[in-house]
Amino acid sequence: MSHLRTFLAGATTMAAGLAAIVTLSGASDPARRASFDEITVGRINIVEPDGTKRIILSNKAQFPGDFTQGKEGTRPDRRAFAGMLFISEEGTENGGLIQKGSIGADGKISSGLSLTFDRFRQDQTMQLINNDSASHQMTGLSINDVPPFTLTSRDDVKRFKDEAQKLPEAQRRAYWNDLSESGRLGGNRIWLGNTGDKGSTLQLKDAKGRTRMRLLVTAEGKAEIHMLDAQGQVIKSITPDTQG
């Protein structure tokens, strides 16, 4: 009889354990819902019912590569960051939030945060960025023109870089200029941020990425508006002392 009691007690304990596993797995709940006060994980993949990844939150050790139409590419350069990736319905990267911050053995700071939004199947059209190091601190908002993927794909950009590296250094600038003139490259259109000498600036640029108007407030509080030509030369300035 004692053996039977021992067996029944063990069976009851096992059944309770299995019930707990079933409950946590969601098998007993059609909605597969669970509530937690706190979870500790290295990475979370938010997916659609068909398994398509849509948002990935990750530490730096498990940070993913880049995604194009459901295929993940290798990006070892991203393993310096923790953060979050946004991915479109077709499985292509749409932007993300990455961040890091540390002090090296040499005592130097290496810190940064970047929030980006990409054009469809393309690179970033907007970036909110902060970089901090022992010698430089920069915070700003960047808005970019990016050609449609039907004109220049991400693979095209990689190919352009490879082809440029094969050219003699004296020919590389002309190579990139030709691509820019034909509209194959993206470029910055608006930059709003601080300057290296503790001023603040808003720069408005033309379709070729050339600054044509610059609003500036210096660290001392001097306000200026500069209008520039295509060569980057100031053709008119407006200051509080400007007459007319």
Steps between C-alpha positions, in 0.01 A plus 500: 500500500783738583644442151163586348477823703850593388413431137177703517680793663764495229238481227312795651819708511580412138149588386521836674832569329361407159197721557727794580701439182183480290370822653825690434524368144149628430372161384206528741418854386396558135628859523838380640510780753731528796566778750832578665614770737853481361698292251874485443612396152783555254279545194132519408368434148154642434356305207186472289294179508697373198830553685608819320712707738362854546687642803815366664618619842846376585811532709824558308617138525195378306435807286386393151637587158298686238182367336398510134177329395519249781869417465745601773841629396812493715587826674774439757542878528167515681618287790622814676140611562186393681163616378201435279442440128180580309416259215232536234229250408720354225789449743714800403664730753310825555716680754590455860634624829855414604700615800828448682705667771824400667836618628798310363808382682669818379232710675345622174122525461325324212129574509226539243130466422329499161130481407446456126209467256568344158343545161338179369778251414744785535722685743403751767303813414503636856743458789501631854856454626723564798873424511725561797874442528796640688559761228160561342130520585235529230121488508280559200214421267582402143248479213618336180398450140525134402424374147228234460621142513396459136772748405768412755474192718705423810691247290576778251652712776726212605601452137577871460733483800678193366544658158627825649764313700636347180555843342812712543447749781508793255196359314278416795357849551395519134341155529288604799416837341367326189277277712377801695426699184293213365292483820629157601620612845330639807603815678434707809239776456454638852729497802399643836740469789786636705843599371845409622547843655175480703287688250175379341417484132230421245631419153269479197644330192410459135429171320874442454568532873660846479424736789316803358376660824650480848347636819753528780506608862848506652584398856518871585147559363581664167230419242572479127331384180727404209395442141748302291559430132553159342872516580433552869598867506291740711331746265288678759488516879235637730588600855337725761718781362390452138334811355203474262 
